[in-house]
């Protein structure tokens, strides 16, 4: 049991680190987003001697990077949530599914996802999660009291 708790504690820390890295890497398309906004808001600056670029190009450079940033931040938030759930020993299935999805985020997410799956598949770890999700026993009122 002690080894499982240590492994879950380390996985929690590593999930926080990978979530931060994912949130940072999700900001890389911001350069394209700024360029797209520049194309939409000041097309005359890009015209030079010819016509300014078509407006659709500006929207292309705004929408796709914005979607990529939102997806990246959503992924980072989910990885952060997995770290929190591992610390609280809750939502075993969500942690397992996200560990599989993390494998796409190479190389760190792949290593973390595989190790998380290995740890979460242990019966002793499943018991730790089940102990936290069991409903509390109904308390009975002492004899002679109104309830």
Beta strands, then each sheet from edge to edge (+ up, - down):
end
